[in-house]
């Protein structure tokens, strides 16, 4: 489909069918993810595709722990807002049905920068995670074009120590986020967004 249509109708789709997803489709989506740029062209992404029910169950346990905190905070402080309430219901469904989601893609970063270390922590952090999230967006858009429901989540990875243990990751590989994939229960479509004039500033903030 045209890029603008894919981008305009893309949204987090958490409710998906338990039906299997062909591995070739998943790999093709990840191939599209690899087309994204990385810092210093390090190409240091790593993707762990999880379909094993036992591993999903272990991540579900972690998801429940973190959701017990963040879900409670969301319901307490913003539960009266209808849009937030819909999101909370959707995430709660995902937590409870996590093992039924056909595919989990854990997006990771390994060593790969070709530049010498520069003592500027904010810049380093920005460059580091800037090497994974463009590829994640490519993955989400690729999923959209084939009709897969996809959502970017981080709560199941709240403990990097546990995530590394579940996946057998070495200390040099950092789990950054997770993308859930499955055939969508609902439909993609337009979504509410702020008008561009309300978020663009010319030369200085506030102009």
C-alpha positions in Angstrom: 0.0 0.0 0.0 1.2 3.6 -0.3 3.5 4.7 2.5 1.2 7.6 3.6 -1.7 5.2 3.9 0.3 2.8 6.0 1.6 5.5 8.2 -1.8 7.3 8.6 -3.6 4.1 9.6 -0.9 2.5 11.7 -1.7 2.2 15.4 -0.9 -0.1 18.3 -3.0 -3.3 17.8 -2.9 -5.4 21.0 -5.9 -7.6 20.4 -4.8 -10.3 18.0 -6.0 -13.8 17.0 -4.1 -16.9 18.2 -3.7 -18.1 14.7 -0.1 -18.8 13.6 1.9 -16.4 11.5 4.0 -17.9 8.8 7.7 -17.5 9.7 8.5 -16.2 6.2 6.2 -13.2 6.8 7.9 -12.4 10.1 11.3 -12.7 8.5 10.3 -10.4 5.6 9.0 -7.8 8.1 12.4 -8.0 9.9 14.2 -7.6 6.5 12.3 -4.4 6.1 13.4 -3.4 9.6 17.0 -3.9 8.6 16.7 -1.2 6.0 16.6 1.5 8.7 19.7 3.6 9.4 21.9 3.0 12.5 24.4 5.2 14.3 27.7 5.2 12.5 26.2 2.4 10.3 26.9 0.0 13.1 24.1 -2.3 12.0 24.1 -3.6 15.6 20.5 -4.7 15.8 19.6 -8.2 17.0 16.1 -9.6 16.9 14.9 -12.6 18.9 11.7 -14.1 17.6 9.8 -15.9 20.4 7.1 -18.4 19.6 7.8 -21.0 22.4 4.7 -21.0 24.7 7.0 -21.6 27.8 9.1 -18.5 27.1 5.9 -16.5 26.4 4.6 -17.6 29.8 7.8 -16.4 31.5 7.5 -13.0 29.8 3.8 -12.9 30.8 4.8 -13.2 34.4 7.1 -10.2 34.1 4.4 -8.3 32.2 2.0 -8.9 35.0 4.5 -7.7 37.6 5.2 -4.4 35.9 1.6 -3.9 34.8 0.5 -4.3 38.5 2.4 -1.1 39.1 1.9 0.9 36.0 -1.7 -0.2 35.3 -2.7 0.8 38.9 -1.1 4.2 38.4 -2.9 4.7 35.1 -6.3 3.8 36.5 -5.8 5.9 39.6 -4.6 9.1 37.9 -6.1 9.0 34.4 -8.8 6.3 34.5 -11.5 8.9 34.1 -10.3 9.8 30.7 -12.2 7.7 28.1 -9.2 7.4 25.7 -6.9 6.4 28.5 -9.5 3.9 29.8 -9.7 2.3 26.3 -5.9 1.9 26.2 -5.9 0.4 29.7 -8.5 -2.1 28.8 -6.5 -3.0 25.7 -3.3 -3.5 27.6 -5.1 -5.5 30.3 -6.4 -7.8 27.6 -2.9 -8.2 26.2 -1.4 -9.0 29.6 -4.0 -11.7 30.3 -3.8 -13.2 26.7 -0.1 -12.8 26.3 0.7 -16.5 25.7 -1.9 -16.6 22.9 -0.1 -13.9 20.9 1.6 -15.9 18.0 4.9 -14.0 17.8 7.0 -11.8 20.1 9.9 -10.0 18.5 12.5 -8.8 21.1 14.5 -6.0 19.5 18.0 -5.7 20.9 21.2 -3.8 20.5 24.7 -5.2 20.5 28.1 -3.5 20.2 28.6 -2.0 16.9 29.6 1.7 17.0 32.6 2.4 14.7 33.3 5.8 16.4 35.6 6.3 19.4 34.0 6.9 22.8 32.9 10.5 23.3 32.2 11.5 26.9 28.8 13.0 26.3 26.2 10.7 28.0 23.0 12.3 26.6 24.4 12.2 23.0 25.6 8.7 23.5 22.2 7.5 24.8 20.4 9.2 21.9 22.7 7.7 19.3 22.5 4.3 21.0 18.7 4.0 21.0 18.5 5.8 17.7 20.0 2.7 16.2 17.1 0.5 17.2 13.9 2.5 17.1 14.0 3.5 13.4 14.2 -0.3 12.6 11.3 -0.9 15.0 9.1 1.6 13.2 10.0 -0.1 9.9 8.9 -3.4 11.4 5.6 -1.9 12.6 4.9 -0.4 9.2 5.8 -3.6 7.4 3.4 -5.5 9.7 0.7 -2.9 8.8 1.2 -3.4 5.1 0.5 -7.2 5.4 -2.4 -6.8 7.8 -0.7 -8.0 11.0 -1.6 -6.4 14.2 1.5 -5.1 16.0 2.3 -3.2 19.2 5.5 -1.8 20.6 5.8 -2.7 24.3 8.4 -2.5 27.0 6.9 -3.7 30.3 7.7 -7.4 29.8 11.4 -6.3 29.7 11.3 -4.2 32.9 14.1 -6.4 34.3 17.0 -6.7 31.8 18.5 -9.4 34.1 15.4 -11.6 33.8 15.0 -10.9 30.1 18.6 -11.9 29.4 18.1 -15.1 31.4 14.9 -16.0 29.5 16.5 -15.4 26.1 20.1 -16.4 26.9 21.4 -13.0 25.9 25.0 -12.1 26.6 25.8 -9.0 28.6 26.9 -7.3 25.4 23.4 -7.5 24.0 20.7 -5.2 25.4 17.0 -6.0 25.1 15.4 -2.6 24.2 11.7 -3.3 23.4 9.3 -6.0 22.2 6.9 -6.0 19.2 3.9 -8.3 19.4 2.7 -9.7 16.1 -0.6 -11.5 15.2 -3.5 -11.3 12.8 -5.6 -8.3 14.0 -8.9 -8.9 15.7 -10.1 -5.4 14.9 -9.4 -3.1 12.0 -6.8 -0.6 11.2 -8.1 2.9 10.5 -7.7 6.6 11.0 -6.8 7.9 14.5 -7.0 11.2 16.3 -3.8 13.3 16.1 -3.0 16.9 16.9 -2.9 19.3 13.9 0.6 19.9 12.6 0.4 23.6 13.3 0.1 22.9 17.1 3.4 21.0 17.4 5.7 22.8 14.9 7.8 25.7 16.1 9.8 28.0 13.8 13.4 28.8 14.8 12.5 29.1 18.5 10.1 27.3 20.7 6.7 29.1 20.9 6.9 30.6 17.5 
